[in-house]
Amino acid sequence: MSGRLALRGVLQPDWVVRGTVVTLPIARLRAMGIRGVVLDVDRTLLPRRCRLLPDPVRQWVRSAAVVMRLHLLSNNLDQDRIRWVGKELGIPGTAFARKPRRGKLRSVLATMDLPPHQVAMVGDRILTDVVAGNRLGLWTVLVRSITCDGDICPHDRLQRLEKMISTGLGADLRESLPQQLHSL
């Protein structure tokens, strides 16, 4: 396999969602056999400088937690922030994950006690969230970055740059459903 094909594989999310995490259909995840979700925090659940979780995020997490195991996984060095978000949402969290490195994600998977193919890594970053999840065989879901009020962030330059680099290396980042969901 050439280096370009290998890069495309690690950069390719299984599912590219048109909206933010709150538009991710929980029932469809379950229908795909997903039993656990690892969630990025910054810009996936709330903007980095925001100190109040958007109500739609709280509602989505509450609904997802009823049917799936959830865990926060953030590269943020501020353990107090990640602990606060976890407490607010009622789910465990891990800070300073160093994604795309796999060490902390492996630890999270061990605590979830689920095989990788039953876990989705959901985040707004290709070069950290998607790559980390793909390297361990998780379902990877790329969502749009979120604003303080729960809407799509219209000016996420970093995500736009990552998409440009990834598509240049062969990843297909058009909004789409995974193959398994076309028949559901």
Secondary structure, 3 states (H helix, E strand, C coil): CCHHHHHHHHHCCCEECCCCHHHCCHHHHHHCCCCEEEECCECCCECCCCCCCCHHHHHHHHHHHHHCEEEEECCCCCHHHHHHHHHHHCCCEECCCCCCCCHHHHHHHHHHCCCHHHEEEEECCHHHHHHHHHHCCCEEEECCCECCCCCECCCCHHHHHHHHHHHHCCCCCCCECCHHHCCC
